[in-house]
Amino acid sequence: MAADRRVGIAVDFSPSSKNALKWAVDNVIRKGDHLILVAVRPEGHYDEGDQIQLWEATGSRTYSSSSYFLPFVSREKRIQDKLKEMTFLFYYVNVALIPLSEFCDPIIMKRYGVKPDPETLDIVTTAARQTQIEVLMKIYWGDPREKLCEAIDTIPLSCIIVGNRGLGTLKRAIMGSVSNYVVNNASCPVTVVKHHV
């Protein structure tokens, strides 16, 4: 993976997603990475008049991929670095990523209908401080299987890590497995972290 990695973690604040997050922090994340928590709310229970409309009904705004990949014509490293920084800031605003400081704020997260638990917040704040990574969150509304695959392409992610609840064969056949769907439909490497019972 490239030096400017965007590592996605599917989070629903369940024990299996926290296990996947811990595993990713311990085994995948390294200095300089962007850790992007991707949360998918299965229902669209948002207040029509609330600020959530800023991000549209799907929880995400679209952006032009050509506007993100600005050409780097200068051979001078200092100018290239500045262009990359400006490009990421432009991208950051257009893809509607929520910075760590905001998703640690319960008032802001209530607007999105998401309530991160203290353990998840502790994992990501500690990782951000110790590993010197940038932690961001992206929220979608809809079917988690489809939205995780959408996130891979729209953010875009270098890889994604998902938890596995360990559903039996019958439950998986009836309910459908999010991790199985992502493994079979994602356009980037996928790691499935088993939940230890």
C-alpha positions in Angstrom: 0.0 0.0 0.0 1.1 3.6 -0.7 2.5 5.9 1.9 -0.7 8.0 2.1 -2.9 5.1 3.1 -6.6 5.5 4.0 -7.4 2.5 6.1 -11.1 1.9 6.5 -12.7 0.2 9.5 -16.4 -0.8 9.4 -17.8 0.2 12.8 -21.2 -0.3 14.4 -19.9 -0.2 18.0 -20.6 -3.8 18.5 -18.1 -6.1 20.2 -17.0 -7.6 16.8 -16.4 -4.1 15.3 -14.4 -3.0 18.4 -12.4 -6.2 18.1 -11.7 -5.4 14.4 -10.7 -1.9 15.4 -8.3 -3.1 18.0 -6.8 -5.6 15.6 -6.3 -2.9 12.9 -4.7 -0.5 15.4 -2.3 -3.2 16.6 -1.5 -4.8 13.2 -2.2 -2.5 10.3 -2.1 1.2 11.2 1.2 3.0 11.0 2.5 6.6 11.4 1.0 8.9 8.8 -2.0 6.8 7.9 -5.6 8.1 7.8 -7.8 5.8 9.8 -11.4 6.2 8.5 -14.2 4.7 10.6 -17.1 3.9 8.3 -20.4 3.7 10.2 -23.6 2.7 8.4 -26.9 3.4 9.9 -29.4 0.9 8.5 -32.3 3.3 8.9 -32.6 6.9 7.8 -34.1 8.2 11.0 -32.9 11.8 10.8 -34.8 15.0 11.3 -35.6 16.6 8.0 -35.0 20.1 9.4 -31.8 19.2 11.3 -28.3 19.9 10.1 -27.9 16.4 8.9 -29.4 17.6 5.7 -26.0 19.3 5.1 -24.7 15.8 4.1 -27.8 14.9 2.1 -30.2 12.0 2.8 -27.5 9.3 2.1 -25.1 10.8 4.7 -22.5 11.5 2.0 -21.9 14.1 -0.6 -20.5 13.4 -4.0 -17.3 14.9 -5.3 -15.5 15.0 -8.6 -12.6 12.5 -8.6 -10.8 14.7 -11.0 -10.9 17.6 -8.5 -9.2 15.3 -5.9 -6.4 14.1 -8.1 -4.7 17.4 -8.9 -1.7 17.1 -11.2 1.6 17.4 -9.5 3.7 19.1 -12.1 6.5 20.5 -9.9 9.7 18.5 -9.3 10.4 20.5 -6.1 9.4 18.3 -3.2 8.3 21.2 -1.0 5.8 22.4 -3.6 4.5 18.8 -4.2 4.0 18.3 -0.4 2.0 21.6 -0.2 -0.1 20.6 -3.2 -0.8 17.2 -1.6 -1.8 18.9 1.6 -4.2 21.3 -0.2 -5.6 18.5 -2.2 -6.4 16.4 0.8 -8.1 19.4 2.5 -10.2 20.0 -0.5 -11.1 16.3 -0.6 -11.8 16.3 3.2 -14.5 18.9 2.8 -16.1 17.4 -0.3 -16.3 13.8 1.0 -17.8 15.0 4.3 -15.4 13.3 6.7 -15.9 14.0 10.4 -12.7 14.7 12.4 -12.0 12.9 15.6 -12.6 16.0 17.7 -16.2 16.2 16.4 -17.2 12.6 16.7 -16.0 12.6 20.3 -18.6 15.3 20.9 -21.9 13.6 21.8 -24.0 16.7 20.7 -22.6 16.6 17.2 -22.9 12.8 16.9 -26.5 12.9 18.1 -27.4 14.9 15.0 -26.2 12.0 12.9 -28.1 9.4 15.0 -24.8 7.8 16.0 -23.6 7.2 19.5 -20.0 6.0 19.7 -19.2 4.1 22.9 -16.4 5.2 25.3 -14.3 2.1 24.5 -14.2 2.9 20.7 -13.4 6.5 21.4 -10.6 5.5 23.8 -9.1 3.1 21.1 -9.1 5.8 18.4 -7.9 8.7 20.5 -5.1 6.6 22.0 -4.1 5.4 18.5 -4.2 9.0 17.1 -1.9 10.2 19.9 0.5 7.3 20.0 0.8 6.4 16.3 0.4 10.0 14.9 -2.4 9.1 12.6 -5.4 11.1 11.5 -8.7 9.6 12.6 -11.8 10.5 10.6 -15.4 9.2 10.4 -17.8 8.8 7.5 -21.4 8.0 8.1 -23.8 6.5 5.6 -27.4 5.5 5.7 -28.7 2.4 4.1 -27.7 -1.2 3.6 -24.3 -1.8 5.3 -23.2 -4.2 2.6 -23.8 -1.8 -0.2 -22.6 1.3 1.7 -19.3 -0.2 2.8 -18.5 -1.0 -0.9 -19.6 2.5 -1.8 -17.2 4.0 0.8 -14.3 2.0 -0.7 -14.7 3.9 -4.0 -15.9 7.3 -2.9 -13.5 8.0 0.0 -11.4 6.1 -1.6 -9.9 3.5 0.8 -6.6 1.7 0.4 -8.1 -1.3 2.3 -11.0 -2.0 4.6 -11.2 -4.1 7.8 -14.5 -5.6 9.0 -15.5 -7.6 12.0 -17.3 -10.9 11.8 -20.0 -11.8 14.3 -19.7 -15.5 13.7 -23.2 -16.1 12.4 -24.0 -19.7 11.8 -24.8 -21.0 8.3 -28.6 -20.7 8.7 -28.5 -17.1 10.1 -26.0 -16.0 7.5 -28.2 -17.4 4.7 -31.3 -15.7 6.1 -29.8 -12.4 7.2 -26.9 -12.1 4.8 -23.4 -11.6 6.0 -22.0 -8.1 5.6 -18.4 -9.3 5.7 -19.0 -11.9 3.1 -20.7 -9.4 0.8 -17.8 -6.9 1.2 -15.2 -9.6 0.6 -16.9 -10.6 -2.7 -17.7 -7.1 -4.0 -15.0 -4.7 -2.7 -12.6 -3.1 -5.1 -9.8 -3.0 -2.5 -8.1 -5.5 -0.1 -10.5 -6.7 2.7 -9.5 -8.1 6.0 -12.2 -9.9 8.1 -11.4 -10.1 11.8 -13.1 -13.0 13.6 -14.9 -12.1 16.8 -13.6 -14.3 19.6 -16.5 -15.6 21.7 
